[in-house]
Each structure stands twice: as structure tokens, then as C-alpha cells.
Amino acid sequence: MRVFRAVARSLTPRVFVAVVLLVSPSAAPARQQPVPAPPRAATPYEELQTFSAVLSQIRVNYVDSVTYHEMVHAAIDGMLHALDPHSQYMSRADWERQSAFLRGDLPGVGVQVEDEEGVATVLAVGPGTPAAKAGVQPGDRIAAINDTSVAGLKPADVALRLAGPKGTTVRVRIERGPRLEPDTVSVTLKRDLLPLPPMTVSRMVDDVTGFVRLIWFGPKAADELEGAIRRLQRQGARRIVLDLRDNPGGLVDVAVDVASEFLPRGALVFRTVGRKKDASHEYVTEGDGHFRDVPIIVLINGHSASAAEALAGSLQDHDRALILGQRSFGKALEQTGFLLLPSEDVVELTIARVFTPSGRLIQRRYRGLGFAQYWSFAGQPGAAEDTLATFKTDHGREVRGGGGIVPDVSLPAPRDLPAWWSTAADSGFANAVADSVAQTLSAVAGARERWVADRQQWRERLLAPFLERVRDRLHVRAQLDSSVAERLALLLAARAAAVRWPPDGEDEVLIRSDAEIRASLGYFPRLAEYLSGSPRR
């Protein structure tokens, strides 16, 4: 006979009722009960037995048919998420595909994807890539690929779904803006074999200021940076704006090499501290940097992550550079891959924490937070108790840890572009407006200089007809505030410059017109005062 026990087959929450026995004062005194011993901790073998028992019960009794493969892999993902948000497991096939993708051997669309708040989010967009041409922006959230939701997928899996045979297309639905009321747009991207992007973009901003954007810490980043700054110095640069905005990080050793260009011999760049001895290391410069005496201002934002943050924190702690922009991402954990036998799958484990020279840990808190909750704090302050501890730079300036690098000078973040911008860029009529104007511009160098400076012409000849076409074809109001209107006009003007003055006309417009780059120029005359911690108001 089958007995249905409420305790075992309950469809409602269990209710535990305490039974209290009332006795009179004259009753015999109760015998003193012994204090129960604390429960014994289960051994690792017993814990594995429990796991095996649960696995077996699922296989035998669960309502749907499931395989050991999917259950074990789900358990592995959950186990790694319990460690930290950056450790991950990959099959051998996915690892090889990802390696080919990072080498530029697998056609893709030109985005780097990271997990933010449990959603696959664009961390960086490669210049000139299919994604950039379609108007995809850092911070865009990927909702679906080829009309299939990517909810719950790891960033690496999303990136691999975006990759595929050269010349094929992939339809991507993205969300932008507030999560509760996002703007949604779909773009069609044509996959291409993308070579590894250049590590740097450089240009003179004015007669004495050079600008270098470090895009990522790839294998040749330090060599490219040195070459870029030397070229700028030959053009008259006596000071440098180093742009780390949207830099997702990269190789640890390369970050040390880049920092060494700006620091003297024997300077501590950062230290890693791990459980094992070989994971703990102090990275110290081996020689005097080529540019150790060049005045530097560094730009960061909420998408400056990992090695980019370590570099910014090192230069800040040594009072070597003034940091401008917005609080950085907040990742200071180092991962390495371990091969699993016999499957030859790979587990990437966090093996160390990264500390700046002053002793700051800029990693955001993750203990006690859900996986999705952790990502929701990207670029935001850490927990209050994390920021109570203060640290001192070489000159005695006060800095704090607890979630990213806080800039010495905070600048307002640029406003998000409207979602219909991506539709307009993907449809081609944004470029059509810019290209038609480009054909009327003179190709001589003097004309390019006038175009860079003539914002009124951007608004009248580019922005106005573009907005008219948007309203007519997309049936949107397209009512813009001044800051968004300026950004759109700048993007259209840069496109026109790319057509009329290749190969660097676009960079000329974008760099010379960037609001944060222009703001940084005003701090150079008093840079020494700011870095000493006592600027006069």
C-alpha cells in the first residue's frame, strides 16, 4: 500500500508546531538536560555522497528526462559562481573556438561581451568593425541572437554565437537604457574575419599635447604605446593624455610593461596575492621608463576594467598621473586556465587578488551577493565598510578602495544614445546623409581643419537633415537634449571626415572634439599642484 506522507509530498510550505507541556510548580523538578554537542562537519567524502544521492534521485524520479551531462555541467557552473563572478568552465571545443576568436582567426562582429547583472552586455566595440558600423555601443545588452533568447548564457557562449563563417549575417536584438523600460532595437551584422585590433590610436590634440588611446592590453601594447608617444614627441608633444576608457584589460605582464614606460626603476607597479606561493608576486619596474618625466593625465570610465584599472591605480598611487573621468569597473582578480583530464576541458580559476602600490584592493565585493547582483554594482562604489579604509599615495594624497578606481577629478558620463540611432546606422541612411555632405567638402588639409572646428556646420548640414529622415522613416519623435544632439552631430561629422580624408580623418574629428579630452587640457597647467595634493582654488 502506498502511503502519501505530507512531510515528503507537501505542496505547501512546511509548518513546524512546537508542543508546550504545562506542569504545576509542585511537580517534580525536570532533570537537567545535557548540552548537545555541536554537529560534526561532514567530510568531503560524505558531501560527495550527498551530491551523488541527489543526482541519482533526479535521474530516477524527476518529472522530465535529463542527462548526467547537463546536470553535472550545471552543478559545475553553480559551484564556480559560488567562488567568484569571474571563474568559469569551458569545454575544450569552446576554449579552442574562443582562442581562435581572440587571435582573430574566427570571423566575428567586433564586440567584447561581459556579464553585467546576469545579462550579456557589450563591454567594448572594435573601431571599424561590423558592430561599430551598426551603431552598437558599450553598455548595450544583448537580448537575442537570430531571434533566440540568450538569457542565462555565459558571456563566452554569447560571443561564440555571434561568431561564424565569414560573410554570413547574424541578427542581434539589443536593449539600451533603463532595465525596466529599455529601448529595444534589432541590427543585422555581417561577420568578418577581424584581425587583432591595433592596441593604440594616437594624435596631436594641440601644439604641445599628444593623445594616445590604449584599446586593450594585447601582446604588443607596450611596444605600440612607446612608438606612438615617440611619434607624437617628434611632432612637438610635451605632455600626454592617456585614454583608458572602455579598455577591458588584457595580459598582466603587458600592464606591467606599459606602466614601466612611465615609472622609474624599482617602482612597484602592483602586487598579486594568492593562496599558493607561485600566485603571489610583486611586479617591479626593471629600468627607468622612457617617459617617466612626461606630464600625464589618464582618462577612465565605468568600462575601464582589470589591467586598465591596475595601471590607473598604480599611476595614481605613485602620483604619476592625474585620473579624470568616472569610477572604473571594479575588477581586481587574476585568472588562469587549468586543463582537466581526460576531457581536456578547461576551468578558469581566480588564483590571486591584485593590490595597488598603496595597498588598495579595488575589486568590488562579491561575497554574500548573488551572481547577478554582483554585476549590478559595476562602476559603482563598493559596500560602505569597504571604503572606510584610507590609503596614501606617495605624496600623501588620500585614496580609497572598495570598488574600482575613483578618479581624482570626476567628469559627468556622456548620455546614452537613443536606440533608434542603431536602427538608423544599421539601415545605412545615417551614413547616406554624412556621405552626401562629404562629397561637397574639399580634400585639402586646410578644409579638414575648418571642418573639425565648425560645429555649426555639423548641426545644419548633417544633424538637421538626418533627424528629418529619422522622423520620416522610423516614425519617432527624435526630440533630443543638447548633449545627445552634440554626440550625434559629432558621429555624423566623423563619418563625413572618414569618407573625405581617409585614413585618419575620422580619428581627427573624434579626438579633437571629445568633451573629456578637451576638459583634461585645462588641468595640465596645475598638474603638479593636483598631484601634490594641494591645488589652490
Secondary structure, DSSP 8 states (H G I E B T S, - for coil): -----HHHH-SS------------TTS----------------HHHHHHHHHHHHHHHHHH-SS---HHHHHHHHHHHHHHHH-SS-EEE-HHHHHHHHHHHHT-S-B-SEEEEEETTEEEEEEE-TTSHHHHTT--TT-EEEEETTEE-TT--HHHHHHHH--STT-EEEEEEEES-SSS-EEEEEEEE-B------SEEEEESSSSEEEEEE--B-TTHHHHHHHHHHHHHHTT--EEEEE-TT---B-HHHHHHHHHTTS-TT-EEEEEEESSGGG-EEEE--S--TTTTS-EEEEE-TT--THHHHHHHHHHHTT-SEEEES------EEEEEEEETTTTEEEEEEEEEEE-TTS-B-----TTS-HHHHHHTTTS---GGGGS-EEE-TT--EEE-SSS---SEE--------HHHHHHHHHTHHHHHHHHHHTTS--SHHHHHHHHH-HHHIIIIIIHHHHHHHHHHH-------HHHHHHHHHHHHHHHHHHHSTTTHHHHHHHHH-HHHHHHHTTGGGHHHHHHT----
